[in-house]
Amino acid sequence: MIGAGIPAAVRRGRGWLADPVRRIPVVSSAMGVLWTGIMLARLFVGGAVGLADNFDGHRLMCQLQVAQVPNGHEVWAYLNPFYDSYTFYGEACSAGGTGQAYYSSEWYFLWLAKLLTPLSGSGHALDLRMLGVVVSVFFGLAIGLICAVCPLPIWARVVVVSLIGLFTADSAIAPYFISPLSEPAAIIGMLFIIAALLRLLRRNYATVLDLLLVSAAVLWTVTAKTQTITMFAGVVPAMVIRPVRFPLFARLFKRPERSEGHTRHRGVRKVLAAGLRRTPALVICGLLVFACFQFAGAQSRWLKEIYSFHQVFETILPLGTDPKRDLRDLGVDERLAVYDGRSILALSGPGEVPAGYREFLDTMTTAKIVEFYATHPSRIFAVLDQGLDALTKARPDYLGNYLPDSGEPPYSHENRVFAGEALFTLLRPVRWVVFPLLWLGSLVLGGWLAFHRRLGAAGRGIGWLLAGLSLNTMAQLASVLLSDGLNDIVKHSVFVVYSTYLLLPTLVAAVGATDMIGRPDQFLPDRKLPNTGLPWPWQRRRLRAAEAGRHERPTGETRELEAV
């Protein structure tokens, strides 16, 4: 009796899930919970793994009034998750001892981890392992949201989000989830941007809520780490491409009855209406850009000093053959050539400020650096080669991943999941071919889908996402090379690595979008998620046969004509 009841229960369950209205939330929730569990297992089974501090962690952790507990090892050698309460004052808690605070949305993740630390039983004020739990939950939430709004068949959604989960669990990305650094918030923010963009682009129109959700995801990501401000390259065009459905505009642009006068000016009216319908998007984008640049400007001037010094003395000069001539071209005092190849630590400690250094800080700007590269094109290829090489390395080799009591030697790297890192390592000899081809090919394919006339709004939205992600990846690489240059370039390239990882599942989604070209069901005007009711692959043959039989069966009118 029990054996006979199981198939019936299974049939009832499949019948209940046959309705997309039920199937989508159930599968999306299941994927979110599943990948939360997978990430937790990836971080903790066999012993916790994370990323050691590179001395940048203090500027965030001190804001929580905690200090790292010494473990008898070098800071870079092992992950040290334990922090005890400590009160910091003034310059003791600032960016580089400047007295200016370091701001990051990562603080909220760390605050939650501190709140949950008593559950770990460690007896410390903050246990970074609880940060891994917090970030894993938000990661699962992001996976579930992407699965819910991805306008593809359910099985294709599962494939896409599973690839996203696999590449996020990669050993080049996941260890950041248990670290005192600001990268975890930006990584999760990138996933929320994908979910918000797919929601925004799923229809032929946008709503103010859609725009606000995308703006919130971008703000979170940019305020996590200002390096990600390049997200505007791909996000802003996608935000303004759809007209905004707004009650006032609906009344203002209600289509009148056709007449000769209206026909004569119809083209002008359409252009004016299209511009005005995008006014809310333009306003929100303007406010978003303003807020992000204001946040970047509020960060410590010490960071700008580091970027300028490392760009000139650790990047431009070492890649050339005549440091003094390069300094003259930059408008910098030639006497500073003694710092060629050295980091800003060469200026630390007591002593007078070198001659010409203050003028260097006052005059060195990003525009001047861009101008130098434009007039020295050979230097562009040299620095780009270093950037692509850093991309293939994927993660810094000087930071350990294990706890001191793990039995692993200092500076050891864990390789529980290494699909992406291994792939990038294999691609190192052909990096000048594969990566530009991947980025530019994604941009072309995304643009082709975004403007395809026989593709509905949701399919074109996947094209916009692919093109935007490609633009973000290339802009992020430019941001790395033009800011801190070759200094710690492998670690700074983490977002280029992750964005390139995300291109691969997005390409799979784009292939799924090409299968939607020409389907009539995707052009229904008010359908929020076209094609969500598509059957599972094993159901398609039966449905095609039924559809063919329905077309071959003569209608009543046809039968009457045949009778005559």
Phi, psi and omega in degrees: 000321180293318179297326179286334182281336183294311179300323178295319178295321179295318179297319178296320179295318179294323177294324180291323180279353180295333179282121181302331180299328178268322188296317185297308180297323182294311181295320180296316178296319180297319179294321178298314180293318181300313184284336170297314178296319179297317180294320178297317178295321181296327182274333192239331182293128184085012182106140183294141174231151180199217181224131178294158180283142175252025181082355175279342185295330185301321185296340175262316186294327181294335178290342174267005180058049176226153179228146184292139178278122180300141179239008177083007180237163173297147185302322185281345191285320186223156168290126177241099188273356190260132179226139176249162181296138179201139181262122179254147179230144169055230185295343179295339178233083182198176179280108177065025180071021182274349186087353178263131184290154174256122185257139177198140176293347175301337180304324182291322175297316180294323178296317177297320179297320178294322179296325183268354185303323178306334180288342182282338180073017182281338181082008179253167181288328179215129176243113184297344176296331175290334173296322176300323177293315181299311183294324179296322178295315178292327176297314177298322177298316179296319178299316179297320180293319178297318178297323183290326187257354180290120187278058181229167173304155185304314182297326179289323176300317180299319179297314183296310183289333177291323175294320176300316179297318180298314182288332176287328177282357181300151183293348175275346186243305189302323180303336177297338184293340173239081181201160178274013185268172186266000183297322184304318181297322180290322179297313178294323178299322178298323178291321178292329175297318178299314180297316182292322179293318178298323177292320181294321189265011185283346183231175178282357179219162177242163174242164178299324179298318177303313182295322180292323179294317177297317180298319179297318179295319179293316179301316179300316184291314182293321180284348173289316181204119187297343176303332183276011179297344178291355177304338180298333185304320181254338186278315185299314177301322179292329181288332185257359184285333182262137172294150184264128175278113185223133185307319181297317180292327180298322178283323184291324184250031174297127186294119180280169176294143184289139175212173182297321181293319180290324179296323183297323185251020185295321181297314178297319181297320180295318179296315180297317180295319180298320179292315182291327179291343177260004180302313178302321179294318179296319179296313181296319178297319178299316178294322180296313179298317179299315182296319182292319179289327174296318178297316179298322179290336181280348178290163186300138175297340178298324178295319178297320179298317179299312182299316181296315182296311183292327179295318183278308192268343177249355182234296186295311184292313180297333180279354179254185181244345183227089184302319183294321178294321178297320179294322177297318179296331179274351182078032183246148179302127183296336181295341179283000179297344179293343180266012179303123178081005183252154179272175182292345177298342178294340180263357183285161180093174182290157179138166181283153176290131182302149179299131178087354184288321179295320178295325177299315180294323183287330188257339185283120180229166177298322179299320180292324178293317177298319178298321179297313179297324180295327180269355177228070186300331179297329180290333178298313181294326180293314182287327178292324176298319177295323178294317179293324177295319177297325178298320181288337177284331169073319182215153182292140183268358184259003180246124180284163182245348190255162172284155182300329183268016183281343185088357179273150178291163179301149177067016181289146176252138175269152183223048180293320177228116187224026183301307182292315181297318179296319179299315180295323178296319179294332183275359184303316181296335183244028185298329181288346179258310190291310187291312175300322179294319178296313182292310182289323176296321177296321179296316181293313179297318178298317178296321178298316178291321184298331183245019181285126186286335182262020179240134181289177185300318183294318177295319177294329177298322176297322176298316177298319179297315180297314179295318180295320179294323177295315177299318179298320182296312181292322178293325179292321176297317177298321179298317179296313185289332183265353180259271183275358175062224184278356179289119180049042189293330181294315179293319181292343181272009184301324181284332172293317178300310184292320178296324176292320173305313184293337177298327185293309175295330177292326174296322175298317177297323179294322176298320175297326179292326179296333178288346180270352185298127176087354180287132184289334185291342183278352183260008175297130194294325187247017180281121187287317184232081181302148174069011180288341181270010181298141184287167173294157184305321184285353178265349190290320183298317180296320181289324178296320178296318179295321179294320179294320178295324180293321179289327181282337181290125183290139176283173180299319180294321179295320179297322179296318179295321179294325179293323179291000000 
